[in-house]
Amino acid sequence: MLIIAGLLLAFVLLLIFGKRRGRLCRWRRRGPGPEAGQSLYICMYCGAEAFTSDGNPPLICPREDPAQKG
């Protein structure tokens, strides 16, 4: 019973604190950005383009609503 309660609590916390914007995005690196040290990423889901300087994919989709493709 305690295990089930723990799993339920973990699921609720994920729903509350999980990142919502960009959850559906699937980022792929497409080469260097316009400035030195930048990387270009394109979302395979919504088509958004974003540049990052740390070499990691973006955490938040630059589009207003990533659930709306196009």
C-alpha positions in Angstrom: 0.0 0.0 0.0 2.8 2.4 0.9 4.5 1.7 -2.5 1.3 2.6 -4.4 0.9 5.8 -2.4 4.5 6.7 -3.2 4.1 6.1 -6.9 0.9 8.1 -6.9 2.6 11.0 -5.1 5.6 10.9 -7.6 3.2 11.0 -10.6 1.3 14.0 -9.2 4.5 15.9 -8.5 5.7 15.2 -12.0 2.4 16.6 -13.4 2.8 19.7 -11.2 6.4 20.5 -11.7 7.2 18.9 -15.0 8.1 21.2 -17.9 5.0 21.9 -19.9 6.3 24.0 -22.8 8.4 22.0 -25.1 7.3 18.6 -23.8 6.3 17.5 -27.3 9.4 18.9 -29.0 12.0 16.6 -30.3 15.2 18.6 -31.0 17.8 17.6 -33.6 21.1 19.5 -34.0 21.5 20.9 -37.5 25.0 22.4 -37.3 26.6 25.6 -36.1 24.7 28.8 -35.4 25.4 32.2 -36.9 27.8 33.1 -34.1 30.8 31.3 -32.8 29.9 28.7 -30.2 26.3 28.5 -31.1 24.4 25.4 -32.3 21.2 25.3 -34.4 18.5 23.0 -33.3 15.3 22.2 -35.2 12.2 20.6 -33.6 11.1 17.5 -35.5 7.6 17.9 -34.1 6.6 21.6 -34.6 9.4 22.8 -36.9 10.7 25.5 -34.6 14.3 26.6 -34.9 16.4 27.7 -31.9 20.0 28.5 -31.2 21.8 27.6 -28.0 25.3 28.5 -26.8 25.8 25.6 -24.4 25.6 22.8 -27.0 22.4 21.3 -25.4 19.0 21.3 -27.0 16.5 24.1 -25.9 14.4 23.4 -22.8 11.5 25.6 -23.9 9.9 25.7 -27.3 10.1 29.2 -28.9 6.7 28.7 -30.4 3.6 29.8 -28.4 1.9 26.4 -28.4 4.0 23.4 -29.5 0.9 21.3 -29.6 -0.2 23.2 -32.7 1.9 22.1 -35.6 2.7 24.4 -38.5 
